Amino acid sequence: MKKVKFVPYSQLGDAWMEPQSFARFTRTCVIWQLFKFARYNLQIIKVLAKGH
């Protein structure tokens, strides 16, 4: 196996994937964010209710 030297700020380190349309929607839609927030809060309430 060939050892490759790490070079910071090289072209290889700057490659990333651009998010697809669904990922962009889930990150920017306020209604989706509120739905996720409410869902996670309900899950936490269920866990706490079972434990006490």
C-alpha beads as a LAMMPS data file, in Angstrom:
LAMMPS data file: protein, C-alpha beads

52 atoms
51 bonds

1 atom types
1 bond types

-500.0 500.0 xlo xhi
-500.0 500.0 ylo yhi
-500.0 500.0 zlo zhi

Masses

1 110.0

Atoms # bond

1 1 1 0.000 0.000 0.000
2 1 1 1.363 3.397 -0.988
3 1 1 1.588 5.997 1.756
4 1 1 0.092 9.345 0.747
5 1 1 1.312 12.466 2.493
6 1 1 -1.464 14.705 3.859
7 1 1 -1.326 18.192 2.378
8 1 1 -3.613 20.689 4.125
9 1 1 -5.643 23.027 1.927
10 1 1 -5.030 20.939 -1.166
11 1 1 -7.532 20.276 -3.932
12 1 1 -8.218 16.818 -2.489
13 1 1 -9.356 18.294 0.817
14 1 1 -11.796 20.725 -0.768
15 1 1 -14.088 18.151 -2.377
16 1 1 -17.588 17.724 -0.997
17 1 1 -20.988 16.711 -2.269
18 1 1 -23.645 19.326 -2.882
19 1 1 -26.880 18.440 -1.041
20 1 1 -29.771 17.246 -3.158
21 1 1 -33.154 18.970 -3.271
22 1 1 -34.723 16.975 -0.385
23 1 1 -31.779 17.685 1.916
24 1 1 -31.939 21.391 1.099
25 1 1 -35.701 21.358 1.748
26 1 1 -35.331 19.720 5.167
27 1 1 -32.632 22.208 6.194
28 1 1 -34.452 25.363 5.109
29 1 1 -38.202 24.703 5.545
30 1 1 -39.454 26.255 8.808
31 1 1 -42.568 24.031 8.908
32 1 1 -40.393 20.914 8.648
33 1 1 -38.128 22.198 11.435
34 1 1 -41.127 22.851 13.715
35 1 1 -42.482 19.375 13.012
36 1 1 -39.134 17.766 13.897
37 1 1 -38.855 19.908 17.040
38 1 1 -42.328 18.842 18.225
39 1 1 -41.657 15.179 17.403
40 1 1 -38.389 15.081 19.346
41 1 1 -39.977 16.856 22.303
42 1 1 -42.782 14.283 22.415
43 1 1 -40.214 11.484 22.347
44 1 1 -38.346 13.051 25.265
45 1 1 -41.582 13.477 27.233
46 1 1 -42.408 9.775 26.651
47 1 1 -38.973 8.703 27.907
48 1 1 -39.245 10.900 30.977
49 1 1 -42.771 9.710 31.732
50 1 1 -41.672 6.071 31.630
51 1 1 -38.729 6.762 33.940
52 1 1 -40.645 8.571 36.659

Bonds

1 1 1 2
2 1 2 3
3 1 3 4
4 1 4 5
5 1 5 6
6 1 6 7
7 1 7 8
8 1 8 9
9 1 9 10
10 1 10 11
11 1 11 12
12 1 12 13
13 1 13 14
14 1 14 15
15 1 15 16
16 1 16 17
17 1 17 18
18 1 18 19
19 1 19 20
20 1 20 21
21 1 21 22
22 1 22 23
23 1 23 24
24 1 24 25
25 1 25 26
26 1 26 27
27 1 27 28
28 1 28 29
29 1 29 30
30 1 30 31
31 1 31 32
32 1 32 33
33 1 33 34
34 1 34 35
35 1 35 36
36 1 36 37
37 1 37 38
38 1 38 39
39 1 39 40
40 1 40 41
41 1 41 42
42 1 42 43
43 1 43 44
44 1 44 45
45 1 45 46
46 1 46 47
47 1 47 48
48 1 48 49
49 1 49 50
50 1 50 51
51 1 51 52
